[in-house]
Amino acid sequence: MAIPTKKITLKKSPKKKKSAKRGSLPLKWIVAIIALVALALSPFYYGYVVKTLTSTLRWTKDIGNKPHYRTYKSFGIRIPDKYRIHGIDVSQYQGIINWQKVKKMQQDSVRISFAFIKATEGIVITDPYFQRNWRECKKAGLTCGAYHYFRPKYNGKLQAKFLLQNVTPKKGDLPIVVDVESLDGTTPEQMRLQLTAFLQVVTAKTKAKPIIYSGLKFYEDNLAGFYPDYLLWLSNFDHPDLAVSPATNWRFWQHSFRARVSGIYSRVDFDAFKGDSLAFRKMLVP
């Protein structure tokens, strides 16, 4: 009898699934990384980060200081930024000035809008840079004003006539400034007598009352109460506010003598105007 043979069936081993290569990233992660890199390299993102860091550092540096009296690194000084119109005053000591650079300089909302320029002194001295400064300042689009350094020991009328021989204010200029800083060997009464004569001549010739400039201490000792109808430009350095009576008729404040300004290669006086743009325009020579 034949022995029946068993049919042997071979089982196939199951196929192993192919696994992803080790170290490779899913496509969605690759896309996300590319997007992040592109964002980081974007000038808009970079500018935002820099601006945020700068603001944070500035805020940290000024902790404890008055909020409207903070450091402006570009200008190298603290500036009372509650005032919206800022300017400078210059003379031969600033040398040759690039007024186009002065005009373009700006940090945040602070930029230079006006300049007072020394023209004359006494009865014979002219500033050697005045004509150039006067011409180039106007070309740059800044509002200009000329100032005379007053010498009380000389006749006030002669000083006024000498000044007006060297500069004629035009419509839209700042009024003439008379800079009174010392008694120059005279008494306060004698100084005021010659100053009044100067003011009368300039007012009659230019149809605009001059502005009186003085240091705060000199003004309080020798001028306060005598010229209530004249606008004042007072000097008082490195303070957050100009500490004067609210009744004081001041419009300009020289608050620093050591500002850094593009286009000027030495330190320079920095000034603020009290008032808005409308008040500023109304004050100009008609």
Summary of the structure (lengths in Angstrom):
residues: 286
radius of gyration: 34.8
end to end distance: 140.7
largest distance: 158.0
contacts: 817
relative contact order: 0.14
helix: 34%
strand: 23%
